[in-house]
Amino acid sequence: MTVAVFAFLLLGAVPIALVLALTALFYIQVSGNTVLFESYPQQLFGAIESYGLLAIPLFMLAGELMNEGGVTRRLIDLARLLVGGFRGGLAYINLVANMMMAAIIGSAASQIAIMSRAMVPAMEKEGYDKPYSAAITAAGGLLSPIIPPSMLFVLFGVMAQVPIADMFIAGILPGLLLGGTFFLAIAVVGLVQQYPKGEWPSRQEAMKALKMGLPAMSIPLIIIGGILLGLATPTESAALASLAALLLGRYLYRDLRFAMLPEVLKRTAINAGLVIMLIAAAGVFGWVIVYEQLPQMAAAWIAALTTDPFIFLLLLVGVLLLVGMIVDGIAALILVVPILLPIATQQFDITPYQFGVVVCLTLVLGLLTPPVGAGLFIVSSMTGVPPMRIFRALLPFLLASLATLVLLAWQPWLTLALL
């Protein structure tokens, strides 16, 4: 009955936070367990009672300030300097700029929205197929869950009780690996479609791009460098990144005016509030799942299937791809971690870091896959291209992502080498 209520609410287009909260309430009601009912408010607020979660609104604020302050545009110009002369140069620029943005924003949906506005019109103007331009931009959003900082890593670190800084470090090599497979996909598609050869900027343009782009690169350096050197926590790094974006946008690039700050803060508050509500509701739902001992039942079922860690992770990828197609990545993460993490660490001796990287990347693939595919609809609304045309153009990048997931599941050292 509880499963039927969950499916009815989900298919009825009820916001996912309400789906989780109402399903948990329904279960408590039909179970007649007064202890669960009395604990509901405590669990609701307990799910968001973590210092590490402060990093989420701060990274969102940094992304908003960067976009309004012209930092994003300078990073794109810097990317043009690095890869703009290759065949399909704007496609490479799009990807490199996405990698730079992934090291700042940490949210796939936000990154896709920002880069769609910045890159798709420019690529279309230079003769690129519009669905392909939109697909590259959407694929670049897949880098945000594993190139630090990452909101999913923040959540996973809080839930798994592992240092968030270590999760960020574990994502560096997988992020570079995923970016490398995307470069190969762009190269192959560029040769097949014979996209135009790019032009390297002139010496004067290159010097200008360096002069204006290097200060913008200070933001990802502040975030990653502060964490790697142990000078700041992820939350402190997010606060410093927001301050740097504010100062650069207002005093160096002069694109940001103080009159714009109320709207920036309002958007950040609304978006962060939605995420925090989702975390709270999913925390209650996950608590009910644990109370019902679903992890133990799942462990017994999986143990009957395999004892090989690699096979377990492949099965996990297959299941989570289906889950991610229907349920939001943050909600899905909070649902699956309490069930599957104990199985992975205790039965299969998989480290939380390898498990976390594989799970986060797999769930974010759901952003770009039907039937829900929120990322597809974000790009579609920004560009006017039908979602299924974008999805078809995305297939080489989705295959590259799956190949990366297989490597990450097979070779644990890819996530552990820098720890």
HUTAZI-V190063 format. One record per helix or strand. SS is the DSSP state (@ for helix, = for strand). FROM is the first residue (numbers start at 1). TO is the last residue. If there is no record, write none. Layout:
SS/FROM/TO
SS/FROM/TO
This chain:
@/2/11
@/16/31
@/34/46
@/51/68
@/71/83
=/87/87
@/89/102
@/108/125
@/130/143
@/151/160
@/164/193
=/197/197
@/203/228
@/234/252
@/258/291
@/294/303
@/309/326
@/329/347
@/352/368
@/374/383
@/387/410
@/413/416
